[in-house]
Amino acid sequence: MIKFRAWDKVQKVMMVPRDMQTDSDGNIFYVEAMGPDGEYDEGDLDVFKLEQFTGLKDVNGNEIYEGDILHFGSTWCVGDEYDPREEEHIGLVEYRPDYASYVVNCNEKIYPLEQVISFDGYSVHGNAHENPELLKG
């Protein structure tokens, strides 16, 4: 399912797109969206940053979008031996054309999103607009 959310750069609030207009090449150029207070805003991509739904959900059933901050753990395997050390990761969900898919960028260490969802406990902890402090550290 193709689905978007819209970050209103002016009001600094996440909105739900209700109408989008495209040019003859299919590029979105105009958006009408509804905010959490029920108010509508409209404008071009100077007003909104559109983020696409990845088609995946976290362990809590939350939809994962571009711009989300994911937290996940991974365990080490050395050869055939299981090592119980667990690494914690926090990263930003982004679309990478060179991977032709969504990835989680953890300080430039790239994990394909399909790989991340096989790890234990992966969950959305916020997004880059409302919770940028989660990416520092």
Salt bridges, closest charged atoms under 4 A:
GLU51 OE1 - ARG5 NE 2.82
GLU51 OE2 - HIS129 NE2 2.59
GLU63 OE2 - LYS3 NZ 2.51
ASP68 OD1 - ARG5 NH2 2.73
ASP83 OD2 - ARG85 NH2 2.89
GLU87 OE1 - HIS89 NE2 3.17
GLU88 OE1 - HIS71 NE2 2.75
GLU94 OE2 - ARG96 NE 2.81
GLU108 OE1 - ARG96 NH2 3.97
